[in-house]
Amino acid sequence: MREDVDFEALVSEHSAPLYRFALSMCRHPDDACDLVQETFLRWAERGHQLADRSKVKSWLFTTLFREANARRRRTLRFPHSEITEAESELPELPPAAAQVADSSTVLHALQSVDEPFQAAVALFYLEDYSYPEIAAILEVPVGTVKSRVSRGIAQLQRLLNPLPQPRP
């Protein structure tokens, strides 16, 4: 059985080198601090699984490296932009669509949506299932689920925001 590692001593011994390493990777002091903190959090959660005490340092640096890479991938996949920069990419909603409908109105309208689309829309929006999960539940291909959700939402929008009828 290995001896337990004193957490405070571990932080004192490794925080400065971890911070320098993190700073060399991300170039921002605040981000480097976050990476170091996340590394020690991971140690607190999973460090007990490390059988060889002599590998603590490499475990910490490897964990920090992996977290930095994961953050970099997230940043590339989901870049941050100010709303003013992305304004042209936002969909334009008619004023009626911007109004908030209460849940009973939406649920009542959902009952009027064509039956093949009801389940997909309900599972996606009301139960927060993913497309693959809905496909498994309904036993249909993922493409069919996407189509049903899209068409069901279009019907729901028409039901909730009917176009004004022209006057004769």
CNS distance restraints for C-alpha pairs under 8 A (distance, minus, plus):
assign (resid   1 and name CA) (resid  51 and name CA) 7.92 0.50 0.50
assign (resid   2 and name CA) (resid  51 and name CA) 6.29 0.50 0.50
assign (resid   2 and name CA) (resid  52 and name CA) 7.13 0.50 0.50
assign (resid   2 and name CA) (resid  53 and name CA) 7.06 0.50 0.50
assign (resid   3 and name CA) (resid  53 and name CA) 7.66 0.50 0.50
assign (resid   4 and name CA) (resid  48 and name CA) 7.71 0.50 0.50
assign (resid   5 and name CA) (resid  10 and name CA) 7.17 0.50 0.50
assign (resid   5 and name CA) (resid  53 and name CA) 7.81 0.50 0.50
assign (resid   6 and name CA) (resid  10 and name CA) 6.14 0.50 0.50
assign (resid   7 and name CA) (resid  11 and name CA) 6.20 0.50 0.50
assign (resid   7 and name CA) (resid  44 and name CA) 7.81 0.50 0.50
assign (resid   8 and name CA) (resid  12 and name CA) 6.16 0.50 0.50
assign (resid   9 and name CA) (resid  13 and name CA) 6.02 0.50 0.50
assign (resid  10 and name CA) (resid  14 and name CA) 6.04 0.50 0.50
assign (resid  10 and name CA) (resid  15 and name CA) 7.96 0.50 0.50
assign (resid  11 and name CA) (resid  15 and name CA) 5.28 0.50 0.50
assign (resid  11 and name CA) (resid  40 and name CA) 7.44 0.50 0.50
assign (resid  12 and name CA) (resid  16 and name CA) 7.82 0.50 0.50
assign (resid  14 and name CA) (resid  18 and name CA) 6.01 0.50 0.50
assign (resid  14 and name CA) (resid  57 and name CA) 7.36 0.50 0.50
assign (resid  15 and name CA) (resid  19 and name CA) 5.93 0.50 0.50
assign (resid  15 and name CA) (resid  36 and name CA) 6.92 0.50 0.50
assign (resid  16 and name CA) (resid  20 and name CA) 6.28 0.50 0.50
assign (resid  17 and name CA) (resid  21 and name CA) 6.20 0.50 0.50
assign (resid  18 and name CA) (resid  22 and name CA) 6.02 0.50 0.50
assign (resid  18 and name CA) (resid  36 and name CA) 6.23 0.50 0.50
assign (resid  18 and name CA) (resid  60 and name CA) 7.84 0.50 0.50
assign (resid  18 and name CA) (resid  61 and name CA) 6.69 0.50 0.50
assign (resid  18 and name CA) (resid  64 and name CA) 7.64 0.50 0.50
assign (resid  19 and name CA) (resid  23 and name CA) 5.96 0.50 0.50
assign (resid  19 and name CA) (resid  32 and name CA) 5.96 0.50 0.50
assign (resid  19 and name CA) (resid  33 and name CA) 6.50 0.50 0.50
assign (resid  19 and name CA) (resid  35 and name CA) 7.94 0.50 0.50
assign (resid  19 and name CA) (resid  36 and name CA) 6.01 0.50 0.50
assign (resid  20 and name CA) (resid  24 and name CA) 6.16 0.50 0.50
assign (resid  20 and name CA) (resid  32 and name CA) 7.96 0.50 0.50
assign (resid  21 and name CA) (resid  25 and name CA) 6.43 0.50 0.50
assign (resid  22 and name CA) (resid  26 and name CA) 6.18 0.50 0.50
assign (resid  22 and name CA) (resid  27 and name CA) 7.84 0.50 0.50
assign (resid  22 and name CA) (resid  31 and name CA) 7.98 0.50 0.50
assign (resid  22 and name CA) (resid  32 and name CA) 4.82 0.50 0.50
assign (resid  22 and name CA) (resid  33 and name CA) 7.76 0.50 0.50
assign (resid  22 and name CA) (resid  35 and name CA) 6.54 0.50 0.50
assign (resid  22 and name CA) (resid  36 and name CA) 7.06 0.50 0.50
assign (resid  22 and name CA) (resid  64 and name CA) 7.22 0.50 0.50
assign (resid  22 and name CA) (resid  65 and name CA) 7.76 0.50 0.50
assign (resid  22 and name CA) (resid  68 and name CA) 7.57 0.50 0.50
assign (resid  23 and name CA) (resid  27 and name CA) 4.94 0.50 0.50
assign (resid  23 and name CA) (resid  28 and name CA) 6.19 0.50 0.50
assign (resid  23 and name CA) (resid  29 and name CA) 6.18 0.50 0.50
assign (resid  23 and name CA) (resid  31 and name CA) 7.70 0.50 0.50
assign (resid  23 and name CA) (resid  32 and name CA) 4.97 0.50 0.50
assign (resid  25 and name CA) (resid  68 and name CA) 7.35 0.50 0.50
assign (resid  26 and name CA) (resid  31 and name CA) 6.73 0.50 0.50
assign (resid  26 and name CA) (resid  32 and name CA) 6.51 0.50 0.50
assign (resid  26 and name CA) (resid  68 and name CA) 7.47 0.50 0.50
assign (resid  27 and name CA) (resid  31 and name CA) 7.87 0.50 0.50
assign (resid  27 and name CA) (resid  32 and name CA) 7.47 0.50 0.50
assign (resid  28 and name CA) (resid  32 and name CA) 6.10 0.50 0.50
assign (resid  29 and name CA) (resid  33 and name CA) 6.21 0.50 0.50
assign (resid  30 and name CA) (resid  34 and name CA) 6.28 0.50 0.50
assign (resid  31 and name CA) (resid  35 and name CA) 6.19 0.50 0.50
assign (resid  32 and name CA) (resid  36 and name CA) 6.28 0.50 0.50
assign (resid  33 and name CA) (resid  37 and name CA) 6.10 0.50 0.50
assign (resid  34 and name CA) (resid  38 and name CA) 6.01 0.50 0.50
assign (resid  35 and name CA) (resid  39 and name CA) 6.11 0.50 0.50
assign (resid  35 and name CA) (resid  64 and name CA) 6.29 0.50 0.50
assign (resid  35 and name CA) (resid  67 and name CA) 7.02 0.50 0.50
assign (resid  35 and name CA) (resid  68 and name CA) 6.80 0.50 0.50
assign (resid  36 and name CA) (resid  40 and name CA) 6.36 0.50 0.50
assign (resid  36 and name CA) (resid  64 and name CA) 6.78 0.50 0.50
assign (resid  37 and name CA) (resid  41 and name CA) 6.14 0.50 0.50
assign (resid  38 and name CA) (resid  42 and name CA) 6.18 0.50 0.50
assign (resid  38 and name CA) (resid  64 and name CA) 7.71 0.50 0.50
assign (resid  38 and name CA) (resid  67 and name CA) 7.97 0.50 0.50
assign (resid  39 and name CA) (resid  43 and name CA) 6.29 0.50 0.50
assign (resid  39 and name CA) (resid  60 and name CA) 6.45 0.50 0.50
assign (resid  39 and name CA) (resid  63 and name CA) 6.10 0.50 0.50
assign (resid  39 and name CA) (resid  64 and name CA) 5.44 0.50 0.50
assign (resid  39 and name CA) (resid  67 and name CA) 7.79 0.50 0.50
assign (resid  40 and name CA) (resid  44 and name CA) 6.16 0.50 0.50
assign (resid  40 and name CA) (resid  60 and name CA) 7.69 0.50 0.50
assign (resid  41 and name CA) (resid  45 and name CA) 6.26 0.50 0.50
assign (resid  42 and name CA) (resid  46 and name CA) 5.81 0.50 0.50
assign (resid  42 and name CA) (resid  47 and name CA) 7.11 0.50 0.50
assign (resid  42 and name CA) (resid  63 and name CA) 7.85 0.50 0.50
assign (resid  43 and name CA) (resid  47 and name CA) 4.28 0.50 0.50
assign (resid  43 and name CA) (resid  48 and name CA) 7.76 0.50 0.50
assign (resid  43 and name CA) (resid  60 and name CA) 7.45 0.50 0.50
assign (resid  44 and name CA) (resid  48 and name CA) 7.83 0.50 0.50
assign (resid  46 and name CA) (resid  50 and name CA) 7.82 0.50 0.50
assign (resid  50 and name CA) (resid  55 and name CA) 7.86 0.50 0.50
assign (resid  50 and name CA) (resid  56 and name CA) 7.61 0.50 0.50
assign (resid  52 and name CA) (resid  56 and name CA) 7.60 0.50 0.50
assign (resid  55 and name CA) (resid  59 and name CA) 6.06 0.50 0.50
assign (resid  56 and name CA) (resid  60 and name CA) 6.18 0.50 0.50
assign (resid  57 and name CA) (resid  61 and name CA) 6.29 0.50 0.50
assign (resid  58 and name CA) (resid  62 and name CA) 5.91 0.50 0.50
assign (resid  59 and name CA) (resid  63 and name CA) 6.03 0.50 0.50
assign (resid  60 and name CA) (resid  64 and name CA) 6.16 0.50 0.50
assign (resid  61 and name CA) (resid  65 and name CA) 6.05 0.50 0.50
assign (resid  62 and name CA) (resid  66 and name CA) 6.15 0.50 0.50
assign (resid  63 and name CA) (resid  67 and name CA) 6.17 0.50 0.50
assign (resid  64 and name CA) (resid  68 and name CA) 6.10 0.50 0.50
assign (resid  65 and name CA) (resid  69 and name CA) 6.25 0.50 0.50
assign (resid  66 and name CA) (resid  70 and name CA) 6.11 0.50 0.50
assign (resid  67 and name CA) (resid  71 and name CA) 6.16 0.50 0.50
assign (resid  68 and name CA) (resid  72 and name CA) 6.17 0.50 0.50
assign (resid  69 and name CA) (resid  73 and name CA) 6.18 0.50 0.50
assign (resid  70 and name CA) (resid  74 and name CA) 6.23 0.50 0.50
assign (resid  71 and name CA) (resid  75 and name CA) 6.09 0.50 0.50
assign (resid  72 and name CA) (resid  76 and name CA) 6.23 0.50 0.50
assign (resid  73 and name CA) (resid  77 and name CA) 6.05 0.50 0.50
assign (resid  74 and name CA) (resid  78 and name CA) 5.71 0.50 0.50
assign (resid  74 and name CA) (resid  79 and name CA) 7.70 0.50 0.50
assign (resid  75 and name CA) (resid  79 and name CA) 4.99 0.50 0.50
assign (resid  75 and name CA) (resid  80 and name CA) 7.26 0.50 0.50
assign (resid  81 and name CA) (resid  85 and name CA) 6.44 0.50 0.50
assign (resid  81 and name CA) (resid  86 and name CA) 6.85 0.50 0.50
assign (resid  82 and name CA) (resid  86 and name CA) 6.65 0.50 0.50
assign (resid  83 and name CA) (resid  87 and name CA) 5.83 0.50 0.50
assign (resid  86 and name CA) (resid  90 and name CA) 6.71 0.50 0.50
assign (resid  93 and name CA) (resid  97 and name CA) 5.98 0.50 0.50
assign (resid  93 and name CA) (resid  98 and name CA) 6.53 0.50 0.50
assign (resid  94 and name CA) (resid  98 and name CA) 6.78 0.50 0.50
assign (resid  95 and name CA) (resid  99 and name CA) 6.96 0.50 0.50
assign (resid  96 and name CA) (resid 161 and name CA) 6.21 0.50 0.50
assign (resid  97 and name CA) (resid 157 and name CA) 7.70 0.50 0.50
assign (resid  97 and name CA) (resid 161 and name CA) 6.62 0.50 0.50
assign (resid 101 and name CA) (resid 105 and name CA) 6.35 0.50 0.50
assign (resid 101 and name CA) (resid 106 and name CA) 6.60 0.50 0.50
assign (resid 102 and name CA) (resid 106 and name CA) 6.52 0.50 0.50
assign (resid 103 and name CA) (resid 107 and name CA) 6.01 0.50 0.50
assign (resid 104 and name CA) (resid 108 and name CA) 5.99 0.50 0.50
assign (resid 105 and name CA) (resid 109 and name CA) 6.11 0.50 0.50
assign (resid 106 and name CA) (resid 110 and name CA) 6.00 0.50 0.50
assign (resid 106 and name CA) (resid 156 and name CA) 7.98 0.50 0.50
assign (resid 106 and name CA) (resid 160 and name CA) 7.52 0.50 0.50
assign (resid 107 and name CA) (resid 111 and name CA) 6.53 0.50 0.50
assign (resid 108 and name CA) (resid 112 and name CA) 7.09 0.50 0.50
assign (resid 109 and name CA) (resid 113 and name CA) 6.82 0.50 0.50
assign (resid 109 and name CA) (resid 156 and name CA) 6.45 0.50 0.50
assign (resid 109 and name CA) (resid 159 and name CA) 6.36 0.50 0.50
assign (resid 109 and name CA) (resid 160 and name CA) 6.92 0.50 0.50
assign (resid 110 and name CA) (resid 118 and name CA) 6.50 0.50 0.50
assign (resid 110 and name CA) (resid 156 and name CA) 6.36 0.50 0.50
assign (resid 111 and name CA) (resid 118 and name CA) 7.19 0.50 0.50
assign (resid 113 and name CA) (resid 117 and name CA) 6.73 0.50 0.50
assign (resid 113 and name CA) (resid 118 and name CA) 6.02 0.50 0.50
assign (resid 113 and name CA) (resid 152 and name CA) 6.42 0.50 0.50
assign (resid 113 and name CA) (resid 155 and name CA) 6.14 0.50 0.50
assign (resid 113 and name CA) (resid 156 and name CA) 6.36 0.50 0.50
assign (resid 114 and name CA) (resid 118 and name CA) 6.45 0.50 0.50
assign (resid 114 and name CA) (resid 152 and name CA) 7.34 0.50 0.50
assign (resid 115 and name CA) (resid 119 and name CA) 7.44 0.50 0.50
assign (resid 116 and name CA) (resid 120 and name CA) 7.71 0.50 0.50
assign (resid 116 and name CA) (resid 148 and name CA) 7.12 0.50 0.50
assign (resid 117 and name CA) (resid 121 and name CA) 6.18 0.50 0.50
assign (resid 117 and name CA) (resid 148 and name CA) 4.95 0.50 0.50
assign (resid 117 and name CA) (resid 149 and name CA) 6.33 0.50 0.50
assign (resid 117 and name CA) (resid 151 and name CA) 7.00 0.50 0.50
assign (resid 117 and name CA) (resid 152 and name CA) 4.89 0.50 0.50
assign (resid 118 and name CA) (resid 122 and name CA) 6.02 0.50 0.50
assign (resid 118 and name CA) (resid 152 and name CA) 6.60 0.50 0.50
assign (resid 119 and name CA) (resid 123 and name CA) 5.97 0.50 0.50
assign (resid 120 and name CA) (resid 124 and name CA) 6.03 0.50 0.50
assign (resid 120 and name CA) (resid 134 and name CA) 6.75 0.50 0.50
assign (resid 120 and name CA) (resid 145 and name CA) 6.32 0.50 0.50
assign (resid 120 and name CA) (resid 148 and name CA) 6.21 0.50 0.50
assign (resid 120 and name CA) (resid 149 and name CA) 5.52 0.50 0.50
assign (resid 120 and name CA) (resid 152 and name CA) 7.86 0.50 0.50
assign (resid 121 and name CA) (resid 125 and name CA) 5.90 0.50 0.50
assign (resid 121 and name CA) (resid 126 and name CA) 7.61 0.50 0.50
assign (resid 121 and name CA) (resid 148 and name CA) 7.36 0.50 0.50
assign (resid 121 and name CA) (resid 149 and name CA) 5.01 0.50 0.50
assign (resid 121 and name CA) (resid 152 and name CA) 6.16 0.50 0.50
assign (resid 121 and name CA) (resid 153 and name CA) 6.90 0.50 0.50
assign (resid 122 and name CA) (resid 126 and name CA) 5.05 0.50 0.50
assign (resid 122 and name CA) (resid 127 and name CA) 6.63 0.50 0.50
assign (resid 123 and name CA) (resid 127 and name CA) 4.84 0.50 0.50
assign (resid 123 and name CA) (resid 128 and name CA) 6.32 0.50 0.50
assign (resid 123 and name CA) (resid 129 and name CA) 5.72 0.50 0.50
assign (resid 123 and name CA) (resid 134 and name CA) 6.69 0.50 0.50
assign (resid 124 and name CA) (resid 128 and name CA) 5.00 0.50 0.50
assign (resid 124 and name CA) (resid 129 and name CA) 5.04 0.50 0.50
assign (resid 124 and name CA) (resid 130 and name CA) 6.48 0.50 0.50
assign (resid 124 and name CA) (resid 131 and name CA) 7.38 0.50 0.50
assign (resid 124 and name CA) (resid 134 and name CA) 7.36 0.50 0.50
assign (resid 124 and name CA) (resid 149 and name CA) 7.45 0.50 0.50
assign (resid 125 and name CA) (resid 129 and name CA) 7.65 0.50 0.50
assign (resid 129 and name CA) (resid 133 and name CA) 5.92 0.50 0.50
assign (resid 129 and name CA) (resid 134 and name CA) 6.20 0.50 0.50
assign (resid 130 and name CA) (resid 134 and name CA) 6.20 0.50 0.50
assign (resid 131 and name CA) (resid 135 and name CA) 6.09 0.50 0.50
assign (resid 131 and name CA) (resid 142 and name CA) 6.02 0.50 0.50
assign (resid 131 and name CA) (resid 145 and name CA) 6.34 0.50 0.50
assign (resid 131 and name CA) (resid 146 and name CA) 6.78 0.50 0.50
assign (resid 132 and name CA) (resid 136 and name CA) 6.26 0.50 0.50
assign (resid 132 and name CA) (resid 142 and name CA) 5.80 0.50 0.50
assign (resid 133 and name CA) (resid 137 and name CA) 6.25 0.50 0.50
assign (resid 134 and name CA) (resid 138 and name CA) 5.96 0.50 0.50
assign (resid 134 and name CA) (resid 139 and name CA) 7.97 0.50 0.50
assign (resid 134 and name CA) (resid 142 and name CA) 7.81 0.50 0.50
assign (resid 134 and name CA) (resid 145 and name CA) 6.88 0.50 0.50
assign (resid 135 and name CA) (resid 139 and name CA) 5.41 0.50 0.50
assign (resid 135 and name CA) (resid 140 and name CA) 5.04 0.50 0.50
assign (resid 135 and name CA) (resid 141 and name CA) 5.65 0.50 0.50
assign (resid 135 and name CA) (resid 142 and name CA) 5.26 0.50 0.50
assign (resid 135 and name CA) (resid 144 and name CA) 7.91 0.50 0.50
assign (resid 135 and name CA) (resid 145 and name CA) 6.05 0.50 0.50
assign (resid 136 and name CA) (resid 140 and name CA) 6.85 0.50 0.50
assign (resid 140 and name CA) (resid 144 and name CA) 6.41 0.50 0.50
assign (resid 140 and name CA) (resid 145 and name CA) 7.02 0.50 0.50
assign (resid 141 and name CA) (resid 145 and name CA) 6.60 0.50 0.50
assign (resid 142 and name CA) (resid 146 and name CA) 6.31 0.50 0.50
assign (resid 143 and name CA) (resid 147 and name CA) 6.18 0.50 0.50
assign (resid 144 and name CA) (resid 148 and name CA) 6.04 0.50 0.50
assign (resid 145 and name CA) (resid 149 and name CA) 6.07 0.50 0.50
assign (resid 146 and name CA) (resid 150 and name CA) 6.10 0.50 0.50
assign (resid 147 and name CA) (resid 151 and name CA) 6.05 0.50 0.50
assign (resid 148 and name CA) (resid 152 and name CA) 5.73 0.50 0.50
assign (resid 149 and name CA) (resid 153 and name CA) 6.01 0.50 0.50
assign (resid 150 and name CA) (resid 154 and name CA) 6.25 0.50 0.50
assign (resid 151 and name CA) (resid 155 and name CA) 6.26 0.50 0.50
assign (resid 152 and name CA) (resid 156 and name CA) 6.10 0.50 0.50
assign (resid 153 and name CA) (resid 157 and name CA) 6.02 0.50 0.50
assign (resid 154 and name CA) (resid 158 and name CA) 6.32 0.50 0.50
assign (resid 155 and name CA) (resid 159 and name CA) 6.20 0.50 0.50
assign (resid 156 and name CA) (resid 160 and name CA) 6.11 0.50 0.50
assign (resid 157 and name CA) (resid 161 and name CA) 5.75 0.50 0.50
assign (resid 157 and name CA) (resid 162 and name CA) 7.88 0.50 0.50
assign (resid 158 and name CA) (resid 162 and name CA) 5.23 0.50 0.50
assign (resid 158 and name CA) (resid 163 and name CA) 7.69 0.50 0.50
